[in-house]
Amino acid sequence: MAFGQVVIGPPGSGKTTYCNGMSQFLSLIGRKVAVINLDPANDALPYDCAVNIEDLIKLSDVMDEHSLGPNGGLVYCMDYLEKNIDWLQSKLEPLCKDHYLLFDFPGQVELFFLHSNAKNVIMKLIKKLNLRLTVVHLVDAHLCSDPGKYVSALLLSLSTMIHLELPHINVLSKIDLIESYGKLAFNLDFYTDVQDLSYLQHHLDQDPRAAKYRKLTKELCNVVQDFSLVDFTTLDIQAWEFLSTTCSLTNGYIFAGLESSAVEFSKIAVRPVDWDYYRYPYCSRQLVGSSKSHAYSLCL
């Protein structure tokens, strides 16, 4: 059993930077970590990747050979990876013994709420390698400064959650830069907790372009609130406490009876087994679901 994160999000949201920062953080606390680059367009990696999709297929070659643009090329690359999943499986098998896995995916959002190839790759790996994966969906925090863009981010997050059907955490990245985009209409909690979206309507009406679609926007906000699935945590990649919080929310979902010790189940996700769990208590969090008699142990 191996544990890891599937890191996704729109272009420029900070996926590669997050993988680099999280790998450093995990290494700092004594955890072996392997970063898997599955973005064939990412040719400037700040981290040492254990597996690189460019060893299998290159986006530039696909675009030249098939006369495709970047978006079509990425879809082709994901299809090719799905058909050659045995290649990726063989690369990951040695790492699953004692490494925590970080999957750095492309920034083309259609891959995660519209197309099925990326989802199929993830599901096949989960089944073949007995992985426990959590999706980390990064969204640039500057979108909160524009009500219309914020609603779009909510819809993207909800669509992705429903499509992928995996444990999921939405993250407002670059939170340290949010003030540089102007004053927010509401306090930050409004955006992270996705509170009553009807309050956004007044601000949307100030934009003549948005006023034309007032009824549509209202209905879309109602859809988000009716599902009641989307909320956000925040991230400043340069601050370890933010990485620690993200760690505690994302790592290793294990389902067990309430009578079982969260610490004991947490140790399953820890390699090597002599790692001192109690030395890093901030990296563990237990959530108890009242509707289901299960403890959700989120651990390293």
Secondary structure, 3 states (H helix, E strand, C coil): CEEEEEEECCCCCCHHHHHHHHHHHHHHCCCCEEEEECCCCCCCCCCCCCEEHHHCCCHHHHHHHHCCCHHHHHHHHHHHHHHCHHHHHHHHCCHHHCCEEEEECCCCCHHHHCCCHHHHHHHHHHHHHCEEEEEEEEEEHHHHHCHHHHHHHHHHHHHHHHHHCCCEEEEEECHHHHHHHCCCCCCHHHHHCCCCHHHHHHHHHCCHHHHCCHHHHHHHHHHHHHHCCCCEEECCCCCHHHHHHHHHHHCCCEEECCCCCHHHHHHHCCCCCCCCHHHCHHHCEEEEECCCCEEEEECC
